[in-house]
Amino acid sequence: MASTEADVFDRLGRGLSALGAWIDARFPMTKLIKEHATEYYASKNFNVWYGFGVIATFVLVLQLVTGIFLTMNYKPSAAEAFGSVEYIMRDVDWGWLIRYLHSTGASAFFIVVYLHMFRGLLYGSYKKPRELVWIIGMFIYLALMAEAFFGYLLPWGNMSYWGAQVIVTLFGSVPWVGDELAEWIRGDFYISDITLNRFFAFHVIAVPLMLLLLVVVHIMALHEVGSNNPDGIEIKEHKGPNGKPIDGVAFHPYHTSKDLVIVIVFMIVFAAVVFFAPDMGGYFLEHANFEPADPLRTPEHIAPVWYFTPFYAILRAVPNERIGVALMGLAVLLPFFLPWLDRCRVKSIRYRSGFYKITLMTFAVTFVALGYLGLQPPTTLVARLSLTFTILYFAFFVVMPFYTVREKTKPVPTRVTW
């Protein structure tokens, strides 16, 4: 019996080897696996901050899969959209779970991406030679914002309708082409059935294709220059006799096994939210969105979803609408220039000055505070606080070139130590 089982496994192994050789003769499968996994060397000292990129990839796949299943029963028309969502929630087998996975996944995506970007700020992942990796990542962020914006209207709830109305109107403030731009985005003179169909096409086809392309390019660019690490050391500069980095290990199986643990922990937390608090008190799914869109009844307080509220608070911080729109756009674009604004040669926050650590923590608090203020009804106090934190937000970028060029840092090790 043992001999028979050994023969079966031997034949299976030879069959798989033959299949692999057949594929390699027609497609570089083994070469890609070696370049991006088994022979891609990454630093040994990755910490938990370096797990958010993998989690973001996992959430992206989750959103694509659940989105496909949602489109099977969703109807992109003003007359049937809200009803089709209710049908998915009430009558489709496991439809409620698919919808909650998708809606919670949208918020989880932004949480993970914001933490991923914050890790870049912590360890200088935007510095040479990774400027292009950072810029491509920022384009992914813009594509993610567009994807969320187009998808926000699809449930055709009352908050979705009025939120889209407010955001599209902002494009009308763009000088010279504002009215034409807003009309092109809507596809009509007001938010209508045509708008819903247009947003559905962008959300389901155009933006996801762009997002997938950017993610692939982002990973290719990252693997070309190598991953950063908490010590900010370029491991490719210190290689052993075998030509492999002394302070690196193969991404697979060493880092994939660690990432698997991080993904499992994320899945536990994610499942807890999906099953016990899918609306998260109105932050993930607004209560007004459980009512059908009504052009004649405005919600008591119109605000975008929480992941847009920091920029919405900046918009409301100044009374002039055009200046507010310009500042909001500038707030989104400024991080693109971090590789050139930060002129300190040291990458990791471990070896940077206390002043930089204070400014970075202040920036993080500022961003969270703006997000909270963007959710609040407009009052005099909210306006004043929004203006204060808006100034702090822009000061982080404007002041950076002046103090980082002469920043006093701690000695950096020549290689990773243990």
QUIRA-V788939 format. One record per residue. N is the residue number from 1. RES is the residue in one letter. PSI is psi in whole degrees, -180 to 180 (none if undefined). OMEGA is omega in whole degrees, -180 to 180 (* if undefined). NEAR is the number of other C-alpha atoms within 12 Angstrom. Layout:
N_RES_PSI_OMEGA_NEAR / N_RES_PSI_OMEGA_NEAR
//
This chain:
1_M_-45_-179_7 / 2_A_-40_180_8 / 3_S_-38_179_9 / 4_T_-44_179_10 / 5_E_-40_178_11 / 6_A_-40_178_12 / 7_D_-39_179_13 / 8_V_-47_-179_14 / 9_F_-35_179_14 / 10_D_-45_178_14 / 11_R_-39_178_14 / 12_L_-42_179_14 / 13_G_-44_178_14 / 14_R_-36_179_14 / 15_G_-42_179_14 / 16_L_-39_178_14 / 17_S_-42_179_15 / 18_A_-40_178_14 / 19_L_-43_179_17 / 20_G_-43_178_19 / 21_A_-38_178_17 / 22_W_-43_179_15 / 23_I_-43_-178_15 / 24_D_-29_179_16 / 25_A_-16_-176_13 / 26_R_-17_-178_12 / 27_F_137_-175_14 / 28_P_58_-177_15 / 29_M_-53_-178_18 / 30_T_-38_179_21 / 31_K_-44_179_19 / 32_L_-41_180_16 / 33_I_-42_180_19 / 34_K_-45_-176_18 / 35_E_-34_-172_23 / 36_H_3_-180_27 / 37_A_-77_-170_24 / 38_T_-26_179_20 / 39_E_14_172_24 / 40_Y_114_-175_33 / 41_Y_129_178_36 / 42_A_161_-177_39 / 43_S_148_180_34 / 44_K_-26_-168_28 / 45_N_32_173_26 / 46_F_139_175_30 / 47_N_-171_-174_19 / 48_V_-25_179_24 / 49_W_-26_-177_29 / 50_Y_7_177_35 / 51_G_-12_-175_31 / 52_F_-25_175_33 / 53_G_-42_178_33 / 54_V_-42_179_30 / 55_I_-40_179_36 / 56_A_-40_177_36 / 57_T_-41_178_30 / 58_F_-45_-180_27 / 59_V_-37_178_32 / 60_L_-47_178_32 / 61_V_-42_178_23 / 62_L_-44_-179_27 / 63_Q_-40_180_36 / 64_L_-44_-177_30 / 65_V_-49_-180_21 / 66_T_-34_178_28 / 67_G_-40_178_32 / 68_I_-44_-180_20 / 69_F_-34_179_24 / 70_L_-38_-179_37 / 71_T_-18_180_29 / 72_M_-24_-178_20 / 73_N_-5_-179_27 / 74_Y_143_179_32 / 75_K_111_-177_25 / 76_P_66_175_32 / 77_S_148_-177_26 / 78_A_-30_-177_31 / 79_A_-26_-171_22 / 80_E_-9_-173_23 / 81_A_-53_-178_32 / 82_F_-42_179_31 / 83_G_-36_180_26 / 84_S_-34_176_29 / 85_V_-42_177_36 / 86_E_-37_177_26 / 87_Y_-43_177_23 / 88_I_-43_-177_27 / 89_M_-33_-170_24 / 90_R_-34_-170_17 / 91_D_-27_-180_15 / 92_V_134_178_20 / 93_D_122_-179_15 / 94_W_17_180_17 / 95_G_-38_179_26 / 96_W_-38_-179_25 / 97_L_-42_-180_26 / 98_I_-42_-179_32 / 99_R_-43_-180_39 / 100_Y_-35_175_35 / 101_L_-40_-178_39 / 102_H_-45_-178_37 / 103_S_-42_177_40 / 104_T_-35_178_36 / 105_G_-33_179_41 / 106_A_-47_178_40 / 107_S_-40_179_36 / 108_A_-37_180_38 / 109_F_-47_-179_38 / 110_F_-38_177_35 / 111_I_-48_-178_28 / 112_V_-42_-179_31 / 113_V_-41_177_35 / 114_Y_-41_178_30 / 115_L_-37_177_24 / 116_H_-42_178_30 / 117_M_-37_179_33 / 118_F_-37_175_29 / 119_R_-38_176_31 / 120_G_-38_177_37 / 121_L_-36_-179_35 / 122_L_-45_-171_34 / 123_Y_15_175_34 / 124_G_41_-178_40 / 125_S_-1_178_40 / 126_Y_-3_-176_42 / 127_K_166_180_34 / 128_K_132_10_28 / 129_P_29_-172_27 / 130_R_23_-180_32 / 131_E_-43_-177_28 / 132_L_-35_176_29 / 133_V_-44_180_35 / 134_W_-44_-178_39 / 135_I_-43_177_33 / 136_I_-40_176_29 / 137_G_-37_178_37 / 138_M_-36_175_31 / 139_F_-35_174_27 / 140_I_-41_179_36 / 141_Y_-43_178_35 / 142_L_-43_179_26 / 143_A_-37_178_27 / 144_L_-40_176_37 / 145_M_-43_179_32 / 146_A_-42_180_27 / 147_E_-43_179_35 / 148_A_-39_-179_37 / 149_F_-46_-179_33 / 150_F_-37_-180_36 / 151_G_-22_-176_39 / 152_Y_-31_-177_39 / 153_L_-23_-168_44 / 154_L_-38_178_48 / 155_P_-17_178_44 / 156_W_37_172_44 / 157_G_173_-175_37 / 158_N_-39_178_35 / 159_M_-36_176_36 / 160_S_-46_-178_41 / 161_Y_-52_-175_44 / 162_W_-31_175_33 / 163_G_-45_177_36 / 164_A_-38_179_38 / 165_Q_-45_-179_37 / 166_V_-46_-175_28 / 167_I_-42_179_34 / 168_V_-36_179_35 / 169_T_-31_179_27 / 170_L_-35_178_29 / 171_F_-22_177_29 / 172_G_-14_179_25 / 173_S_-7_179_25 / 174_V_127_-177_21 / 175_P_141_173_17 / 176_W_-46_-174_12 / 177_V_10_-173_13 / 178_G_-51_-177_19 / 179_D_-43_180_22 / 180_E_-37_180_20 / 181_L_-45_179_21 / 182_A_-40_179_28 / 183_E_-38_180_24 / 184_W_-40_180_22 / 185_I_-44_180_32 / 186_R_-34_-172_33 / 187_G_8_-176_21 / 188_D_180_179_21 / 189_F_-8_178_20 / 190_Y_170_179_23 / 191_I_116_-173_36 / 192_S_-171_178_30 / 193_D_-36_179_26 / 194_I_-42_178_23 / 195_T_-45_-179_33 / 196_L_-44_178_41 / 197_N_-40_-180_32 / 198_R_-45_180_29 / 199_F_-35_178_35 / 200_F_-43_180_36 / 201_A_-44_178_21 / 202_F_-43_-175_29 / 203_H_-35_-172_34 / 204_V_-30_-173_33 / 205_I_-62_-168_22 / 206_A_-57_-175_20 / 207_V_-42_177_30 / 208_P_-39_177_31 / 209_L_-43_178_21 / 210_M_-41_-179_24 / 211_L_-45_179_34 / 212_L_-42_178_26 / 213_L_-45_-180_19 / 214_L_-38_179_29 / 215_V_-44_178_31 / 216_V_-45_179_20 / 217_V_-39_179_22 / 218_H_-46_-179_30 / 219_I_-40_179_29 / 220_M_-43_179_24 / 221_A_-39_179_23 / 222_L_-45_-178_32 / 223_H_-19_177_27 / 224_E_-43_-178_21 / 225_V_-15_-179_27 / 226_G_153_-179_33 / 227_S_149_172_43 / 228_N_175_178_42 / 229_N_166_-176_36 / 230_P_-21_178_35 / 231_D_-8_179_34 / 232_G_25_-178_39 / 233_I_139_177_39 / 234_E_102_-174_34 / 235_I_-21_180_33 / 236_K_-17_-179_29 / 237_E_-9_-178_18 / 238_H_95_-176_19 / 239_K_151_179_17 / 240_G_-177_-180_13 / 241_P_-26_-180_8 / 242_N_2_180_8 / 243_G_5_180_15 / 244_K_146_179_20 / 245_P_132_-179_26 / 246_I_-38_-175_24 / 247_D_21_-180_28 / 248_G_161_174_34 / 249_V_158_179_26 / 250_A_136_-178_27 / 251_F_-41_173_27 / 252_H_127_16_22 / 253_P_0_-169_20 / 254_Y_-50_-178_23 / 255_H_-30_178_28 / 256_T_-35_178_24 / 257_S_-37_177_16 / 258_K_-42_-180_25 / 259_D_-33_179_28 / 260_L_-40_177_21 / 261_V_-44_-180_18 / 262_I_-42_180_25 / 263_V_-39_179_27 / 264_I_-43_177_18 / 265_V_-43_177_18 / 266_F_-43_-179_27 / 267_M_-36_178_24 / 268_I_-48_180_15 / 269_V_-43_-179_19 / 270_F_-44_180_32 / 271_A_-37_179_22 / 272_A_-41_178_18 / 273_V_-45_-178_24 / 274_V_-43_-173_28 / 275_F_-26_-173_20 / 276_F_-23_-180_16 / 277_A_61_-175_20 / 278_P_-27_178_31 / 279_D_-11_179_28 / 280_M_50_177_23 / 281_G_21_180_14 / 282_G_-2_180_22 / 283_Y_-40_179_29 / 284_F_-41_175_32 / 285_L_110_-177_33 / 286_E_143_-179_29 / 287_H_-34_180_23 / 288_A_-16_-180_32 / 289_N_-4_174_34 / 290_F_7_174_24 / 291_E_142_-179_25 / 292_P_153_180_31 / 293_A_135_-180_35 / 294_D_105_-179_24 / 295_P_-15_-177_22 / 296_L_-3_-178_10 / 297_R_107_-179_17 / 298_T_136_175_23 / 299_P_155_-177_25 / 300_E_-40_179_14 / 301_H_115_-179_21 / 302_I_124_177_30 / 303_A_147_178_40 / 304_P_176_176_42 / 305_V_155_-170_40 / 306_W_-33_-175_37 / 307_Y_-10_174_34 / 308_F_-10_-170_40 / 309_T_-29_176_32 / 310_P_-40_-180_38 / 311_F_-29_176_42 / 312_Y_-37_177_44 / 313_A_-38_177_45 / 314_I_-40_177_45 / 315_L_-43_-177_40 / 316_R_-7_-175_39 / 317_A_-23_180_37 / 318_V_145_-176_28 / 319_P_-26_-179_19 / 320_N_123_-174_14 / 321_E_-43_-177_22 / 322_R_-40_177_23 / 323_I_-40_179_20 / 324_G_-43_178_27 / 325_V_-41_179_32 / 326_A_-43_179_26 / 327_L_-39_179_29 / 328_M_-45_178_31 / 329_G_-40_179_24 / 330_L_-36_179_22 / 331_A_-34_179_31 / 332_V_-34_-174_27 / 333_L_-26_-176_20 / 334_L_-41_180_25 / 335_P_-21_176_33 / 336_F_-31_-172_28 / 337_F_8_180_24 / 338_L_-39_180_32 / 339_P_-25_-179_30 / 340_W_-21_177_28 / 341_L_-38_179_26 / 342_D_108_-174_35 / 343_R_8_176_26 / 344_C_139_-177_30 / 345_R_-16_180_30 / 346_V_137_-177_35 / 347_K_-56_-169_38 / 348_S_143_177_32 / 349_I_-18_179_33 / 350_R_-30_-174_24 / 351_Y_14_180_27 / 352_R_169_-173_32 / 353_S_160_176_24 / 354_G_-30_-179_18 / 355_F_-42_178_21 / 356_Y_-40_-180_37 / 357_K_-40_179_23 / 358_I_-44_-179_17 / 359_T_-38_-180_28 / 360_L_-43_178_30 / 361_M_-38_177_21 / 362_T_-40_178_21 / 363_F_-42_180_28 / 364_A_-44_178_26 / 365_V_-40_179_21 / 366_T_-45_-179_31 / 367_F_-44_179_36 / 368_V_-41_-180_28 / 369_A_-42_177_30 / 370_L_-39_177_39 / 371_G_-41_179_32 / 372_Y_-43_-178_29 / 373_L_-32_179_37 / 374_G_-20_179_37 / 375_L_-14_-175_31 / 376_Q_151_175_29 / 377_P_147_-177_22 / 378_P_118_175_24 / 379_T_171_180_17 / 380_T_-44_180_16 / 381_L_-44_179_14 / 382_V_-40_180_26 / 383_A_-43_-180_25 / 384_R_-43_178_21 / 385_L_-39_178_27 / 386_S_-41_179_39 / 387_L_-41_179_31 / 388_T_-48_-179_24 / 389_F_-27_175_35 / 390_T_-43_177_39 / 391_I_-43_179_26 / 392_L_-38_180_28 / 393_Y_-51_-178_39 / 394_F_-30_179_28 / 395_A_-34_179_23 / 396_F_-42_-178_35 / 397_F_-39_-175_32 / 398_V_-40_-176_23 / 399_V_-23_-173_21 / 400_M_-47_-177_30 / 401_P_-27_-173_22 / 402_F_-35_-179_18 / 403_Y_-26_-179_24 / 404_T_-25_-178_30 / 405_V_-27_179_19 / 406_R_25_-178_18 / 407_E_133_176_22 / 408_K_123_-175_19 / 409_T_166_176_23 / 410_K_157_177_18 / 411_P_137_180_18 / 412_V_133_178_22 / 413_P_149_180_19 / 414_T_-20_176_15 / 415_R_166_-178_25 / 416_V_132_179_26 / 417_T_159_-175_17 / 418_W_none_*_9
//
